[in-house]
Amino acid sequence: MLILRLKRCERALAGGRLDEAARLIRSAGATAHRRGQELLDQLVAALVERGRQHLGDGRLGPAEADCQEAAHLAGNTPEIAQLRMAIEDASDERRRGCDQRRETRAAVQQLVRQGEFTLAGEAAGNDPAAVAQIEVRRASLERVIADVNSAMGRDDWEGALQHLLAAGDSPRLARQKRQVGARVAEEVRRQIELGRLDAAVAIQQRASSLSPVCGELDDVRRQIEQFRSAGEFVRSGRYREALDVLERLAPSWRKAAWLASAMIELQRACEGVEALRRGPLALFEVADMTVAHPARPISLATVAYGEPVPAIFPKSPQSPRPSARRFLLHVDGAGSFVVLQGDRIEVGPISGSKPPDLPLITTAGAPSLTLSRAEEDYFLSASAPVAVNDRAMAAKLLASGDRISIGPRCRVTFRRPNAASATAVLEVGGARLPWGSVREVLLMDREIVLGASTAAHVRVRECPAPVILQASSDGGLLCRADETVVVDGVACGRTAKVNEGGRVVVGPLSFVICRE
């Protein structure tokens, strides 16, 4: 039986059927027979020789299979080790070639995206696939440019915009994008002038991808956000804030006839609300009906930046000053705020014998109260019991959302928007403050956060990254941001000192500080 198998193995080896010979010699137990050992040596030599042929022709897989079969039969002989090393070198060379081609194609694709077709062709070299890709992209962009120019020649900005959006991003299309963006901005302005704000928003959103290369379109987007904030003020009943926004927008939209009528209606609404606040509806509680001294509200918009805010009531030279530092913060698109600095804030009617830190235009007999800050806690203490969340009390540890009633008309809501900051916000309703349209008061600890997040003390829709207004050690104010801070047109880096009356601009955010 063994001789028969050896003969079959010998015939397979002579016919070049090495795999069959290897299978037969393994099953025959050839190592126990001299003739079998001779066949084994011949088979191993043939496998090594065939593996070299595969390697020379670039067939690494079959070469590796022959090397492994030979090693299984004869072990790690010098010929087999040499073949294995040659296969590994060839594999490494092929891998490096693949990596280099992959990097070349990535570089070619990057150059094609940047519109550098000449450099992309040089980088592609003799790679036919990369060259074909370059030519296809070049022809596609040339077709898009021709279609956009043709559409703009017909004043078909919608067709031109559709071609640009389908083409994707490419520096070769920058001029066409600026041209189409300017035409779209003109159409958006026309819709706004006609009072079709919904159509203006829809058009601007369709062309939003053109804003980075078209300044006109970006300006129109900011204007739309201002109109949107005015609409939100109207929906929430904050007519004075809405009127302030429209007054700032009016010089840029003189052709918008609806804007003048809207401002007139808002003025009437403000007057009507003030009349209601002074009417019989506010006099249900007859226990306290002493009328406050009349006060003339002053709008922040009438005060020139850098000038002190005029006093609401003339004060005698002996009148004491408020115990807390106080200034006005005017933020474009968000409104105006009174900022109080100090650990102890006195709140009361403006007609009291001693001017409080936060004067309220309300009934003269309204109780006064004190807000004290200890680390991150606020404590309320009142001269007479006040209603906190509809429960009468003279002292309380305040929590965010507490509602404080000061007299029959005035309601103050206490908020802590940012748990990491001890700065608090007071929302005043039912009574007026002596600073025109101001409705919110900031009790500043170390910093004030301005941004679009709900954790910001001042919500500014156009400011995605937070901007910090921080108290400095010398009693001044610093502005910190993740981008450049511009003060009165001068770039000051990411941290800048804020001066009284100086206009501070950080990206889309701008504000002014006015001290009393």
C-alpha positions in Angstrom: 0.0 0.0 0.0 2.8 2.4 0.8 4.6 1.7 -2.4 1.4 2.3 -4.4 1.0 5.7 -2.7 4.6 6.6 -3.3 4.2 5.7 -7.0 1.1 7.9 -7.3 3.0 10.7 -5.6 5.9 10.3 -8.0 3.6 10.5 -11.0 1.8 13.6 -9.6 5.2 15.3 -9.0 6.4 14.4 -12.5 3.2 15.9 -13.9 3.6 19.2 -12.0 0.6 18.5 -9.7 2.3 19.6 -6.6 -0.7 20.1 -4.4 -1.9 16.5 -5.1 1.6 15.2 -4.5 1.8 17.0 -1.1 -1.5 15.5 -0.1 -0.4 12.0 -1.1 3.0 12.2 0.6 1.5 13.4 3.9 -1.0 10.5 4.1 1.6 7.8 3.1 3.9 8.3 6.0 6.8 8.9 3.6 9.3 9.9 6.2 9.6 6.3 7.3 10.8 5.2 3.8 14.0 6.2 2.0 12.2 6.5 -1.3 9.5 8.7 0.4 12.2 11.0 1.8 13.6 11.5 -1.7 10.2 12.3 -3.0 9.7 14.7 -0.1 12.9 16.6 -0.9 12.0 16.8 -4.6 8.5 18.1 -3.7 9.8 20.8 -1.3 12.2 22.0 -3.9 9.4 22.1 -6.5 7.2 24.0 -4.2 9.9 26.6 -3.4 10.6 27.0 -7.1 6.9 27.5 -7.9 6.6 30.0 -5.1 9.4 32.0 -6.6 7.7 32.0 -9.9 4.5 33.3 -8.4 6.4 35.9 -6.5 8.2 37.1 -9.7 4.8 37.4 -11.4 3.4 39.4 -8.5 1.0 36.7 -7.3 1.7 37.0 -3.6 -1.2 34.8 -2.4 -0.2 31.7 -4.3 3.5 32.3 -3.4 2.6 32.5 0.3 0.6 29.3 0.0 3.5 27.4 -1.6 5.9 28.7 1.1 3.6 27.6 3.9 3.1 24.1 2.3 6.9 23.7 1.9 7.5 24.8 5.5 4.8 22.3 6.7 6.6 19.4 4.9 10.3 20.3 5.5 10.4 22.9 8.3 12.3 26.2 8.2 15.0 25.4 5.7 17.2 28.2 4.4 15.5 28.1 1.0 12.1 28.3 2.6 13.2 31.1 4.9 14.6 33.1 2.0 11.4 32.7 0.1 9.3 33.8 3.1 11.5 37.0 3.5 11.1 37.8 -0.2 7.3 37.4 0.1 7.2 39.7 3.1 9.4 42.4 1.3 7.1 42.2 -1.7 4.0 42.5 0.6 5.5 45.6 2.3 6.3 47.2 -1.0 2.8 46.6 -2.3 1.3 48.0 0.9 3.5 51.1 0.6 2.4 51.5 -3.0 -1.2 51.3 -2.0 -0.8 53.8 0.8 1.0 56.2 -1.6 -1.7 55.9 -4.2 -4.4 56.4 -1.5 -2.6 59.6 -0.3 -2.2 60.8 -3.9 -5.9 60.3 -4.6 -6.8 62.1 -1.4 -4.5 65.0 -2.3 -6.0 65.1 -5.8 -9.6 65.2 -4.4 -8.6 68.0 -2.0 -7.2 70.0 -4.9 -10.2 69.3 -7.0 -12.5 70.6 -4.2 -10.4 73.7 -4.0 -10.7 74.2 -7.7 -6.9 73.8 -8.4 -7.3 71.6 -11.4 -3.8 72.2 -12.8 -2.1 71.2 -9.5 -4.5 68.2 -9.2 -3.4 67.0 -12.7 0.2 67.2 -11.7 -0.4 65.3 -8.5 -2.4 62.6 -10.3 0.5 61.8 -12.6 -0.4 58.7 -14.7 -3.4 57.6 -12.6 -6.1 57.4 -15.2 -8.9 57.2 -12.6 -7.7 60.4 -10.9 -7.3 62.2 -14.2 -10.8 61.2 -15.2 -12.2 62.5 -11.9 -10.4 65.9 -12.5 -11.8 66.3 -16.0 -15.3 65.4 -14.8 -15.2 67.9 -12.0 -13.7 70.6 -14.3 -16.4 70.1 -16.9 -19.1 70.1 -14.2 -18.0 73.4 -12.7 -17.7 75.0 -16.1 -21.3 73.9 -16.8 -22.5 75.3 -13.5 -20.8 78.6 -14.1 -22.3 78.8 -17.6 -25.8 78.0 -16.2 -25.5 80.5 -13.4 -24.4 83.3 -15.7 -27.2 82.4 -18.1 -29.8 82.5 -15.4 -28.5 85.8 -14.0 -28.6 87.2 -17.5 -32.4 86.4 -17.5 -32.7 87.8 -13.9 -33.7 84.3 -12.8 -32.0 84.3 -9.4 -34.0 81.3 -8.3 -32.6 79.2 -11.1 -29.1 80.5 -10.4 -29.4 79.7 -6.7 -30.6 76.2 -7.5 -27.6 75.5 -9.7 -25.2 76.8 -7.0 -26.8 74.7 -4.3 -26.6 71.6 -6.4 -22.9 72.2 -7.3 -21.8 72.2 -3.7 -18.8 74.1 -2.3 -16.0 75.2 -4.5 -13.8 78.3 -4.5 -14.2 78.5 -8.3 -17.8 79.5 -7.6 -17.1 82.3 -5.2 -17.7 85.1 -7.7 -21.0 83.6 -8.8 -22.0 83.1 -5.2 -21.4 86.7 -4.3 -23.3 87.8 -7.4 -26.3 85.6 -6.7 -26.2 86.3 -2.9 -26.3 90.1 -3.6 -29.4 89.5 -5.9 -31.1 87.3 -3.3 -30.4 89.9 -0.6 -32.0 92.5 -2.8 -35.1 90.3 -3.2 -35.2 89.7 0.6 -35.1 93.4 1.2 -37.9 93.9 -1.3 -40.1 91.3 0.5 -39.4 93.0 3.8 -40.3 96.4 2.4 -43.6 94.9 1.2 -44.2 93.5 4.7 -43.9 89.9 3.6 -41.6 88.8 6.4 -42.5 85.1 6.0 -41.4 85.1 2.4 -38.2 87.0 3.2 -37.3 84.4 5.9 -38.0 81.5 3.5 -35.8 83.1 0.8 -33.0 83.9 3.2 -33.0 80.4 4.6 -32.7 78.9 1.1 -29.6 81.0 0.4 -28.1 80.7 3.9 -25.1 78.7 2.5 -24.1 81.9 0.5 -23.8 84.1 3.6 -20.1 83.4 4.3 -19.1 84.8 1.0 -21.8 87.5 0.6 -21.8 90.3 3.2 -25.1 91.7 1.9 -26.9 88.5 2.6 -25.4 88.2 6.1 -26.5 91.8 6.9 -30.0 91.0 5.8 -30.0 87.9 8.0 -29.1 90.0 11.0 -31.9 92.4 10.2 -34.4 89.6 10.0 -33.3 88.4 13.4 -34.0 91.9 14.8 -37.5 91.8 13.3 -38.0 88.3 14.7 -37.0 89.6 18.2 -39.5 92.5 17.9 -42.2 90.0 17.0 -41.4 87.9 20.0 -41.6 91.0 22.2 -45.0 91.7 20.8 -46.3 88.2 21.4 -45.1 88.3 25.0 -46.7 91.8 25.6 -43.3 93.6 25.9 -44.4 96.4 23.6 -41.8 98.9 24.7 -39.0 96.6 23.9 -40.5 95.8 20.5 -40.8 99.6 19.8 -37.1 100.1 20.8 -36.1 97.4 18.3 -38.2 98.9 15.4 -36.8 102.4 16.2 -33.3 101.1 15.7 -34.3 99.4 12.5 -36.3 102.3 11.0 -33.4 104.3 9.5 -32.3 101.3 7.4 -35.9 100.6 6.2 -37.3 104.0 5.1 -39.1 102.4 2.2 -41.0 100.0 4.4 -44.3 101.8 4.9 -45.7 99.1 7.2 -42.8 99.8 9.7 -44.0 103.3 10.4 -47.6 102.2 11.0 -46.3 99.3 13.2 -44.3 101.8 15.3 -47.4 104.0 15.7 -49.5 101.1 16.8 -46.8 100.0 19.3 -46.7 103.5 20.7 -50.4 103.4 21.2 -50.2 100.0 22.8 -47.5 101.2 25.2 -49.7 104.2 26.1 -52.7 102.0 26.5 -50.9 99.6 28.8 -49.6 102.4 30.9 -53.1 103.9 31.1 -54.4 100.5 32.3 -51.7 100.3 34.9 -52.7 103.7 36.2 -56.5 102.9 36.0 -59.0 101.4 38.4 -58.0 97.8 37.6 -54.8 98.4 39.7 -56.8 99.6 42.7 -58.5 96.4 44.0 -56.5 96.6 47.2 -57.9 99.7 48.9 -55.6 99.4 51.9 -52.7 101.1 50.0 -53.9 103.7 47.5 -51.4 106.5 48.1 -50.4 107.7 44.6 -46.7 108.0 43.8 -45.2 111.2 42.7 -45.3 111.5 38.9 -42.1 110.6 37.1 -41.1 111.1 33.6 -39.6 107.9 32.1 -36.4 108.3 30.2 -35.5 106.1 27.3 -32.0 104.9 27.1 -32.1 105.6 23.4 -32.3 109.4 24.1 -29.1 109.3 26.1 -25.9 109.9 24.2 -23.3 107.2 24.8 -20.7 108.3 27.2 -22.9 110.9 28.8 -24.3 110.4 32.3 -28.0 109.4 32.5 -30.1 112.4 33.7 -31.7 112.1 37.1 -35.4 111.3 37.3 -36.0 113.5 40.2 -33.9 116.5 41.3 -31.9 115.7 44.4 -30.8 118.1 47.0 -27.0 118.1 47.8 -27.7 116.4 51.1 -29.6 113.4 49.4 -27.7 110.2 50.1 -26.5 108.1 47.2 -27.6 104.5 46.7 -25.5 102.0 48.6 -24.9 99.7 45.5 -23.0 100.6 42.4 -25.5 100.9 39.5 -25.1 101.2 35.7 -27.1 100.6 32.6 -26.4 97.9 30.1 -27.8 98.3 26.6 -27.6 95.2 24.4 -28.6 95.4 20.7 -31.3 92.9 20.0 -31.9 92.0 23.6 -33.0 95.3 25.3 -31.8 97.4 28.2 -30.9 96.3 31.7 -30.1 97.9 35.1 -27.1 96.3 36.7 -26.6 96.5 40.5 -23.3 95.6 42.1 -23.2 94.8 45.8 -24.0 92.1 48.4 -27.0 94.1 49.8 -29.6 95.6 47.5 -32.5 97.8 48.8 -35.7 97.7 46.8 -38.6 100.1 47.4 -40.8 102.9 46.0 -39.0 105.8 44.4 -40.9 108.4 46.5 -39.4 107.1 49.8 -37.4 109.3 52.1 -34.2 107.5 51.3 -33.5 106.6 47.7 -33.2 102.8 47.4 -30.7 101.0 45.2 -33.6 99.8 43.0 -36.3 102.4 42.8 -39.8 101.4 41.7 -42.5 103.7 40.3 -45.4 102.3 42.3 -47.6 103.3 45.2 -45.8 105.3 47.9 -47.0 103.1 50.7 -45.5 99.9 49.2 -43.2 98.1 51.5 -39.5 98.2 51.0 -37.3 95.1 51.1 -33.7 94.1 51.1 -32.0 91.4 49.1 -28.8 90.1 50.7 -26.3 87.8 49.0 -24.2 85.4 51.1 -21.9 83.3 48.8 -24.4 81.9 46.4 -27.6 82.4 48.4 -30.0 85.3 48.4 -32.1 86.2 51.4 -35.2 88.5 51.4 -36.1 90.6 54.4 -38.9 93.1 54.2 -40.1 96.0 56.4 -43.6 94.5 56.3 -44.8 91.1 55.2 -44.9 90.7 51.4 -46.4 88.0 49.3 -43.8 85.5 48.1 -45.4 82.9 45.8 -48.8 84.1 47.2 -47.8 83.5 50.8 -47.2 86.4 53.2 -43.8 86.5 54.9 -41.2 89.0 56.0 -38.1 86.9 55.4 -37.2 84.0 53.0 -34.3 82.2 51.4 -35.0 82.8 47.7 -35.1 80.2 45.1 -35.1 80.6 41.3 -38.6 81.3 40.1 -39.9 82.9 43.3 -42.6 85.6 42.7 -42.5 88.6 45.1 -45.5 91.0 45.3 -44.6 94.5 46.5 -47.8 96.3 47.0 -51.0 95.9 44.9 -49.4 96.5 41.5 -45.8 95.5 41.5 -44.6 91.9 40.9 -40.9 90.9 40.9 -39.8 87.5 39.7 -36.4 86.3 41.0 -34.3 84.0 38.7 -30.9 82.3 38.8 -30.4 81.3 35.2 -26.8 80.0 35.7 -26.2 77.6 38.6 -22.4 78.2 38.3 -22.9 82.0 38.8 -24.3 83.9 41.8 -25.6 86.7 39.5 -29.4 86.9 39.7 -32.1 88.4 37.4 -35.1 90.4 38.6 -38.1 90.7 36.2 -40.3 93.6 37.1 -44.0 93.6 36.2 -46.9 95.8 37.1 -44.7 98.7 38.0 -42.2 100.8 36.1 -38.5 101.5 36.6 -37.2 105.1 36.2 -35.3 104.1 33.0 -37.9 104.0 30.3 -38.3 100.5 28.7 -36.1 98.7 31.2 -37.9 95.7 32.7 -35.1 93.4 34.0 -32.5 94.1 36.7 -29.2 92.1 37.0 -27.8 91.6 40.5 -24.2 91.2 39.5 -21.8 89.1 41.6 -18.6 88.4 39.7 -19.8 88.1 36.1 -22.7 88.5 33.7 -23.1 85.9 30.9 -24.5 87.1 27.5 -25.4 84.4 25.0 -28.1 82.4 23.3 -28.2 79.6 26.0 -30.8 79.4 28.7 -28.0 79.6 31.2 -27.2 83.2 30.1 -28.2 86.1 32.2 -28.9 88.2 29.0 -30.4 86.1 26.2 -29.0 87.2 22.8 -30.2 85.0 19.9 -27.4 85.9 17.5 -24.6 85.1 20.0 -24.1 81.3 20.1 -20.8 81.4 22.0 -21.1 83.0 25.5 -19.6 86.4 26.2 -18.6 87.2 29.8 -18.8 90.7 31.4 -16.6 90.4 34.5 -15.9 92.8 37.4 -12.2 93.6 37.6 -10.1 94.1 40.8 -9.9 97.9 40.2 -13.6 98.3 40.2 -13.9 98.4 36.4 -15.4 95.9 33.9 -13.7 93.4 31.6 -15.2 91.7 28.5 -14.0 88.1 27.8 -14.9 86.1 24.8 -13.7 83.2 22.5 -13.2 85.6 19.6 -11.8 89.1 19.2 -13.4 91.9 21.3 -13.7 95.2 19.4 -14.1 98.4 21.5 -15.0 101.6 19.6 -13.7 100.0 16.4 -10.4 98.9 17.9 -9.6 95.2 18.1 -8.4 94.4 21.7 -7.9 90.6 21.6 -10.1 88.2 23.6 -10.1 90.2 26.8 -10.7 94.0 26.8 -11.5 96.7 29.4 -15.0 98.2 29.0 -15.1 101.9 29.3 -18.2 104.0 30.0 -20.0 104.9 26.8 -17.7 102.6 24.6 -19.4 100.4 22.1 -18.3 96.8 22.5 -18.7 94.4 19.6 -18.0 90.6 19.8 -19.0 88.9 16.6 -22.8 89.5 16.2 -23.1 90.9 19.7 -22.8 94.6 20.5 -23.5 96.5 23.8 -22.9 99.8 25.6 -22.3 100.5 29.3 -23.8 103.8 30.6 -23.1 104.7 34.2 -25.1 107.2 36.2 
